[in-house]
Amino acid sequence: MSTPARKTAVVIGVGPGLGMSIAHRFGREGFAVALVSRSDTRHAGYLSSLAEAGIEATAFVADVCDRDRILSVLDAVAERYGGIDLLYYGPAAADFDARPRPITETDSESVREAMNGVYPAVDVVGKVLPGMIERGDGGLLFAGGLSAVVPMPALGALAVSSAALRNYALTLNAAVAERGVYAGTLVIGGLIERGDIHRMVSSQQESFGDVGAMSLDPDDIADTAWELYSRRDRPEVTFSAFG
């Protein structure tokens, strides 16, 4: 009897918070994991953490805004592992210090810039989806912000792009669910513990105060991400530290 091929999860935008929790969660389920981020600065630590947990993993450098590079990385992952079974898309903002203009001051250029986080999602789906449909199995998970479902005027153009990403995921799921492929979205309102933004905000308590009440455990979110993928009984879940 032949041994079934190991499934593969690609984590795009991996960081020390949710990205690594996703990698560990799917790795515990027997997936090989391919990590993708803009820099390899922390890859050695990530790979060591996964190896200690008995998880096979590799790491690649790609900025999602570099279309040719990110698609080339997906080709390399598929060639190495024989396919991609789960793609998680959760790149963080490149500039953590940037402050969006409120919606009353948002112009079309701001929206176009914010949408640069959505267009790559469409590109990577276009790369992996045909193979998933051909196999009749696969999963696509997207991480987005709470402003996709709750009006948050202060976030301006980011609220527009968050809503666009959520709608893309939900519409995609409606299109592919009957073909064996799942698409779902994690709507996140709060600071992800261990993540870069959480670390930055925590270090500036004089400006932000105690962030404990605004924090979310990435392991809990990753557990739910696995439930979404495995059960396929709902296309989204919302996590909010704001009540």
Buried (B, 14 or more C-beta within 10 A) or exposed (E): EEEEEEBBBBBBBBBBBBBBBBBBBBBEEEBBBBBBBBEEEBBEEBBEBBEEEEBBBBBBBBBBBBBEBBBBBBEBBBEEBBBBBBBBBBBBEEEEEEEBBBBEEBEEEBBEBBBEBBBBBEBBBEBBBEBBBEEEBBBBBBBBBBBBBBEBEEBBBBBBBBBBBBBBBBEBBEEBEEEBBBBBBBBBBBBBBBBBBBBEBBEEEEEEEEBEEBBBBBBEBBEBBBBBBEEBEEBBBBBBBEE
